[in-house]
Amino acid sequence: MEAPVGIALFAYGSLVSVASAEWTLGRPVEHAAAARLPAWRRRWSQVRDNRATEKTFAHAESGAVPPHCLGLNLEPDASGAGPNGVLIELSPAELERLAAREVRYNRIDVTEAIGEDHAASAFSQVVAFTAKPENFAPTPPPDAVILAPYVRAVEAAFGSIGADQLELFRETTGPPPVEVIEAILVRDEIPPGNPREW
């Protein structure tokens, strides 16, 4: 039996989208496998200052600029079966490129947590991203919103790998805890390869 080699990303949100991952990595992307991450949970607990970061969105109808936007996040949960996602094989350089995209997240090693998954055993390391302390919001701040294009992209991505995976995503995430709005980008200082719809 060959020793495992290479790096895999456990993608659990927008990077499940092949189009989104390809936009960032600049190459064709295939999912190595669907997987789950035991001892973790997925929640809407990553927060971004919508007025001061590299992109600012306004409500598509009212033009109001919400102060905060929420995104998906991984949190430790020792008792849980874990969220579903996909594994994407990466080179070390691509991992650094993803870190540049995921500016509000820290990279973590989840090899041990996911290690018994048969697909993950083909990789020497499995990594994921979790919100930095300053971007972690266990309770949504007042007037926070979630961008509808982000929700659509994530749900479409899970739907593309199977109706059962979309249903599992919904079961292991729960409904958005704040208003989901249609939004337009009104300020753009976004580095190349990063999503511009959310």
Secondary structure by P-SEA (a helix, b strand, c coil): ccccbbbbbbcccccccaaaaaaaaccbbbbcbbbbbccccccccccccccccccccccccccccccbbbbbbbbbbccccbbbbbbbbbcaaaaaaaaaaaccbbbbbcccccccccccccccbbbbccccccccccccccbbbbbaaaaaaaaaaaaaacaaaaaaaaaacccccccccccccccccccccccccc
